[in-house]
Amino acid sequence: MEANSFDIDFRRVNANIAQIQVLAAVVRKMVQDEYHDGNSHLLVSLPLPRDYSDWNALNNYCKTQNNAICFKILSELFGSSSYICNSGDHSQPRADVYLQLSVLQDAFAQLENLKLETSSETDICKITQQLTTSYMFLNNGIGDFFYNLVYENGTFDWSYKLHPDYINLDWLRELNGSGIFVADSENKRRLQKVFKTRLEEFACQCRFMAFWTCLLQIVTCPSLPKAMRSSFRDFASCLLHNFGSVYVHHIIVEQSSLNQSIIPKYRGSSDNTTRLKVYFTLENGHPLLARFDLSHKGVPFLHINMEDENGAVPEFNHCQLSLTEAEDNILKPLEDALMTFNYNGVEFKHAPTHFDKKMLHRITVERALFGACSVEWSTAILSDIYKKEGLGPYDWDKEHSGQLSTETQSYIRECRTILEYEVESYGFDPQEIDHTEIFECIYDEIFK
C-alpha cells in the first residue's frame, strides 16, 4: 500500500460502475467526518464492502484515515480505482448528489403508490416537498460540479449554462402550497386528478435529474478508458448547452444482447445496436426520441439519433460522440447506472419501432394533459371561491384568456385540441362534453 493511501475491498460483491462511484463518494465523505447515521438508509442500492459488518463500521475505519491523500477501491470490474480524499478536489461530484438520488428514488416509489382519495394533507405535502427538494438539490449539485470544472480549467464564461434545468421558483411555490386544497375543496375528486397530474409532470423533470446523475457517474469514473470518458463528457456538454427544461417521460434500456459476432461496420438494425431510448419533451411539448446507437453500417461511431413522430430530426440525427468503432457495448456503464438506480419511467426490455410510435403518441397526450392542467386547477379552486362569495359560475376563458400572451394562448388551445381529438378517437363527441370532463376522461385512460 502506498504512503498516505488506503484500500477498500469491494471484490466479490458483484458491483458495477454506478455502485463503485457511489461507494467512493461515501468513503470520501466518511474520511472527511461528514457522514452520519441518517445517511445509511439512503444506500439501498449499494452493497456493503465485505470486510465491514455495517456502514458504521466502515465509517469508523475511514475516520481513522483522515490524513490520507487518496484511497483505492478494489473490484473485479476494474481491479483498482483511485480517488482523492481532499474535499477541495472537484474531480468527483459531492456525495450528497448521489445520496439525494436515493431520496428521489423513494419519492418516485411513494408517487407510484399515492392514493389521493385516502391520503392526508400531511402525506400530500410531504411527497410534494420531497420531490421539490430532490429536484432543486440535484440540479444545483450537478451545476456546482460543472462550475468547479470550468473554473479550475480557466474556461468559465458568464454566458455558460452550467445547470441541467432552469428552475421556475413560482411554479414550485405554487405546487408546494397547493396540496392543502385537495383535502378541503368541494371539487375534491376533480382536484385529486389535477394535482396528481401536476405531480406526474414534475416527476418528468425529476427523471431528467436522475438521468443526469447516472451520466455524471460515468463522466467521472477514473477507471474507464480516457477516450470513453471523453465521449460521455462531450455528450454531457452538448446536453448541458442545448437542452434545458427537459421532461423525460420514459426510458428503455435494451435487454437483447449486442450481436458481437459481426464486426461494427457490418452490423444492422437487427443486431441491437440501439442500447438506450429516451422519450422526452421540451417546454413546447413536442415529443422527441433520442436513440443511443453503437457504431453500425454507414455510421462507424457512437452516436445519437433524434426522432419525432415524423422521423429523423436533421440537426441532431447521427449526433456523433467521439468514440470510433468498438466491438463491445461501450454504453454498458450508462445502462448499469440506469439499472442500479431504477427510478420510475424506466423499462428494461426490447422496444421495436411500433413501440416508439405508440410511446410518442402517449407523450403527446401526456403533455396536453400537463398543458391543460393549470386551467383545470384554477377552474376547480376558483369555482369554489366564486360559489362561496355568490359570484355565479366561474368561466376560466372569460376571466383569464385575455391576460395571457399569444404564445400561451396558442399552447393552451393546442393542448385542448389534442385532448378533444383523443376523446373523439374513443368514440365520444367532444362537442357534448366540457373541458373538465374531457380532462378527466383522458386522465383515467393515461394514468389508470
DAFENFEN-V77362 format. One record per residue. N is the residue number from 1. RES is the residue in one letter. PHI is phi in radians with two decimals (none if undefined). PSI is psi in whole degrees, -180 to 180 (999 if undefined). Layout:
n: [N:N]
res: [RES:RES]
phi: [PHI:PHI]
psi: [PSI:PSI]
This chain:
n: [1:2:3:4:5:6:7:8:9:10:11:12:13:14:15:16:17:18:19:20:21:22:23:24:25:26:27:28:29:30:31:32:33:34:35:36:37:38:39:40:41:42:43:44:45:46:47:48:49:50:51:52:53:54:55:56:57:58:59:60:61:62:63:64:65:66:67:68:69:70:71:72:73:74:75:76:77:78:79:80:81:82:83:84:85:86:87:88:89:90:91:92:93:94:95:96:97:98:99:100:101:102:103:104:105:106:107:108:109:110:111:112:113:114:115:116:117:118:119:120:121:122:123:124:125:126:127:128:129:130:131:132:133:134:135:136:137:138:139:140:141:142:143:144:145:146:147:148:149:150:151:152:153:154:155:156:157:158:159:160:161:162:163:164:165:166:167:168:169:170:171:172:173:174:175:176:177:178:179:180:181:182:183:184:185:186:187:188:189:190:191:192:193:194:195:196:197:198:199:200:201:202:203:204:205:206:207:208:209:210:211:212:213:214:215:216:217:218:219:220:221:222:223:224:225:226:227:228:229:230:231:232:233:234:235:236:237:238:239:240:241:242:243:244:245:246:247:248:249:250:251:252:253:254:255:256:257:258:259:260:261:262:263:264:265:266:267:268:269:270:271:272:273:274:275:276:277:278:279:280:281:282:283:284:285:286:287:288:289:290:291:292:293:294:295:296:297:298:299:300:301:302:303:304:305:306:307:308:309:310:311:312:313:314:315:316:317:318:319:320:321:322:323:324:325:326:327:328:329:330:331:332:333:334:335:336:337:338:339:340:341:342:343:344:345:346:347:348:349:350:351:352:353:354:355:356:357:358:359:360:361:362:363:364:365:366:367:368:369:370:371:372:373:374:375:376:377:378:379:380:381:382:383:384:385:386:387:388:389:390:391:392:393:394:395:396:397:398:399:400:401:402:403:404:405:406:407:408:409:410:411:412:413:414:415:416:417:418:419:420:421:422:423:424:425:426:427:428:429:430:431:432:433:434:435:436:437:438:439:440:441:442:443:444:445:446:447:448]
res: [M:E:A:N:S:F:D:I:D:F:R:R:V:N:A:N:I:A:Q:I:Q:V:L:A:A:V:V:R:K:M:V:Q:D:E:Y:H:D:G:N:S:H:L:L:V:S:L:P:L:P:R:D:Y:S:D:W:N:A:L:N:N:Y:C:K:T:Q:N:N:A:I:C:F:K:I:L:S:E:L:F:G:S:S:S:Y:I:C:N:S:G:D:H:S:Q:P:R:A:D:V:Y:L:Q:L:S:V:L:Q:D:A:F:A:Q:L:E:N:L:K:L:E:T:S:S:E:T:D:I:C:K:I:T:Q:Q:L:T:T:S:Y:M:F:L:N:N:G:I:G:D:F:F:Y:N:L:V:Y:E:N:G:T:F:D:W:S:Y:K:L:H:P:D:Y:I:N:L:D:W:L:R:E:L:N:G:S:G:I:F:V:A:D:S:E:N:K:R:R:L:Q:K:V:F:K:T:R:L:E:E:F:A:C:Q:C:R:F:M:A:F:W:T:C:L:L:Q:I:V:T:C:P:S:L:P:K:A:M:R:S:S:F:R:D:F:A:S:C:L:L:H:N:F:G:S:V:Y:V:H:H:I:I:V:E:Q:S:S:L:N:Q:S:I:I:P:K:Y:R:G:S:S:D:N:T:T:R:L:K:V:Y:F:T:L:E:N:G:H:P:L:L:A:R:F:D:L:S:H:K:G:V:P:F:L:H:I:N:M:E:D:E:N:G:A:V:P:E:F:N:H:C:Q:L:S:L:T:E:A:E:D:N:I:L:K:P:L:E:D:A:L:M:T:F:N:Y:N:G:V:E:F:K:H:A:P:T:H:F:D:K:K:M:L:H:R:I:T:V:E:R:A:L:F:G:A:C:S:V:E:W:S:T:A:I:L:S:D:I:Y:K:K:E:G:L:G:P:Y:D:W:D:K:E:H:S:G:Q:L:S:T:E:T:Q:S:Y:I:R:E:C:R:T:I:L:E:Y:E:V:E:S:Y:G:F:D:P:Q:E:I:D:H:T:E:I:F:E:C:I:Y:D:E:I:F:K]
phi: [none:-1.23:-1.07:1.01:-2.47:-2.50:-1.99:-2.07:-1.48:-1.95:-1.38:1.08:-2.12:1.00:-1.47:-1.78:-1.04:-1.04:-1.20:-1.11:-1.14:-1.17:-1.04:-1.05:-1.14:-1.20:-1.06:-1.10:-1.11:-1.19:-1.04:-1.46:1.02:-2.00:-1.59:-2.42:-1.00:-1.13:-1.31:-1.10:-1.27:-1.48:-1.62:-1.18:-1.70:-2.15:-1.26:-1.41:-0.95:-1.20:-1.46:-2.21:-1.31:-2.79:-1.18:-1.14:-1.13:-1.13:-1.06:-1.08:-1.17:-1.11:-1.14:-1.32:-1.82:-1.21:-1.68:-1.22:-1.53:-2.60:-2.51:-2.16:-1.86:-1.64:-2.55:-1.13:-1.19:-2.09:1.46:-2.37:-2.08:-1.76:-2.35:-1.61:-1.37:-1.00:-1.15:-1.38:-1.39:-1.97:-1.29:-2.17:-1.21:-1.10:-1.04:-1.04:-1.09:-1.24:-1.14:-1.20:-1.09:-1.16:-1.08:-1.11:-1.00:-1.11:-1.14:-1.05:-1.09:-1.12:-1.12:-1.10:-1.74:-1.22:-2.06:-1.11:-1.08:-2.03:-1.44:-1.46:-1.02:-1.10:-1.07:-1.14:-1.16:-1.13:-1.21:-1.11:-1.15:-1.14:-1.12:-1.10:-1.09:-1.09:-1.04:-1.19:-1.14:-1.15:-1.03:-1.24:-1.13:-1.17:-1.09:-1.08:-1.05:-1.24:-1.08:-1.07:-1.10:-1.29:-1.17:-1.28:-1.63:1.30:-1.92:-1.08:-2.50:-1.07:-1.44:-1.19:-1.67:-1.97:-1.90:-1.04:-2.24:-1.67:-1.56:-1.63:-1.14:-1.08:-1.11:-1.18:-1.08:-1.11:-1.11:-1.11:-1.52:-1.55:-1.05:-1.16:-1.30:-1.09:-1.39:-1.86:-1.23:-1.16:-1.63:-0.98:-1.09:-1.20:-1.09:-1.03:-1.20:-1.17:-1.16:-1.11:-1.14:-1.13:-1.15:-1.11:-1.09:-1.18:-1.07:-1.08:-1.22:-1.16:-1.09:-1.10:-1.13:-1.13:-1.07:-1.07:-1.13:-1.11:-1.10:-1.12:-1.06:-1.36:-1.01:-1.84:-1.30:-1.21:-1.65:-1.28:-0.97:-1.00:-1.13:-1.20:-1.10:-1.09:-1.11:-1.19:-1.19:-1.05:-1.13:-1.04:-1.13:-1.08:-1.12:-1.13:-1.52:-1.94:-2.32:-2.20:0.93:-1.65:-1.97:-1.59:-1.56:-2.81:-2.36:-1.97:-1.83:-1.06:-1.84:-1.35:-1.18:-1.13:-1.36:-1.64:-1.42:-2.01:-1.19:-0.89:-1.22:-1.89:-1.20:-2.18:-1.14:-1.48:-1.73:1.04:-1.37:-1.41:-1.81:-2.39:-2.28:-2.08:-1.74:-2.60:-2.34:-1.78:-1.10:-1.37:1.41:-1.32:-1.30:-2.35:-2.17:-1.83:-1.82:-1.58:-1.97:-1.32:-1.06:-2.66:-0.96:1.59:-2.38:-1.48:-2.80:-1.11:-2.67:-2.12:-1.79:-1.89:-2.34:-2.10:-1.15:-1.75:2.06:-1.14:-1.72:-0.93:-1.19:-2.05:-1.14:1.05:-1.00:-1.47:-1.65:-1.24:-1.23:-1.62:-0.95:-2.48:-1.26:-1.74:-1.53:-1.38:-1.58:-0.98:-1.00:-1.23:-1.02:-1.07:-1.10:-1.18:-1.30:-1.28:-1.81:-1.42:-1.37:-1.17:1.60:-1.99:-2.15:-2.06:-2.93:-1.70:-2.09:-1.27:-1.04:-1.15:-1.16:-1.03:-1.10:-1.13:-1.20:-1.09:-1.17:-1.04:-1.12:-1.00:-1.23:-1.02:-1.17:-1.14:-1.07:-1.05:-1.16:-1.44:-1.09:-1.11:-1.16:-1.13:-1.11:-1.09:-1.10:-1.13:-1.25:-1.26:-1.09:-1.08:-1.11:-1.08:-1.16:-1.12:-1.68:1.14:-1.65:1.49:-1.16:-1.65:-2.18:-1.07:-1.05:-1.16:-1.44:-2.15:-1.04:-1.26:-1.54:-1.60:-1.20:-1.01:-1.10:-1.18:-1.05:-1.09:-1.13:-1.14:-1.06:-1.09:-1.07:-1.12:-1.09:-1.07:-1.16:-1.12:-1.11:-1.12:-1.07:-1.10:-1.19:-1.46:1.77:-1.64:-1.68:-1.11:-1.28:-1.66:-2.26:-1.45:-1.04:-1.14:-1.13:-1.12:-1.02:-1.15:-1.08:-1.22:-0.99:-1.06:-1.27:-1.38:-1.66:-2.04]
psi: [138:155:144:33:154:163:145:119:109:20:160:26:4:47:144:-177:-45:-43:-37:-42:-40:-43:-42:-42:-39:-43:-43:-38:-38:-42:-37:5:41:5:144:167:-32:-18:-25:-36:-10:-12:42:-25:12:119:150:136:143:-19:2:140:-31:179:-31:-36:-42:-41:-45:-39:-46:-33:-25:-10:29:-9:-2:145:-37:171:164:141:121:128:158:-32:-44:-11:-86:126:128:139:149:136:-32:129:-20:-7:128:23:-17:148:163:147:-31:-28:-46:-37:-37:-28:-36:-38:-42:-39:-43:-40:-40:-43:-41:-40:-41:-32:5:125:98:-25:-31:2:145:166:-38:-44:-43:-45:-34:-48:-34:-45:-37:-44:-43:-47:-45:-44:-49:-40:-46:-44:-45:-39:-43:-40:-40:-39:-47:-32:-48:-36:-51:-30:-44:-29:7:22:13:139:135:-22:-8:142:116:-6:144:-37:161:123:122:96:-36:-42:-42:-40:-42:-43:-44:-36:-7:-15:-29:-25:-25:-40:-25:-19:149:-27:41:-45:-42:-42:-36:-45:-40:-43:-40:-36:-40:-39:-39:-39:-44:-35:-34:-39:-37:-34:-35:-40:-41:-41:-43:-41:-41:-41:-39:-34:-36:-44:-34:7:114:-17:-8:150:144:-39:-37:-45:-38:-39:-47:-33:-38:-43:-44:-41:-43:-44:-42:-43:-20:-13:113:159:55:138:110:115:-35:150:136:126:114:130:-13:136:145:135:100:6:-10:135:151:-41:-11:-2:146:-168:-24:0:12:46:-20:116:-28:144:127:117:122:169:159:-172:-26:-2:2:121:137:154:125:119:122:111:136:168:142:-177:123:-20:86:47:161:131:169:131:131:130:153:-168:-14:0:-152:144:106:-42:-17:-8:137:32:117:130:149:-11:145:-161:141:139:-36:-178:97:-3:0:-41:-41:-38:-46:-42:-43:-34:-30:-43:74:77:166:154:5:131:149:98:-176:129:104:176:-39:-27:-39:-46:-41:-42:-41:-36:-44:-42:-40:-43:-41:-47:-32:-39:-45:-43:-35:-12:-44:-35:-46:-37:-48:-40:-44:-45:-48:-24:-40:-48:-45:-39:-44:-33:6:35:4:-175:145:134:110:-46:-43:-38:-34:-26:-31:-16:-9:156:158:-40:-43:-43:-42:-41:-43:-43:-42:-43:-44:-40:-43:-45:-40:-41:-40:-44:-39:-35:-19:-6:6:156:110:-17:-19:-4:147:176:-41:-43:-37:-45:-48:-37:-47:-37:-49:-36:-42:-50:-10:999]
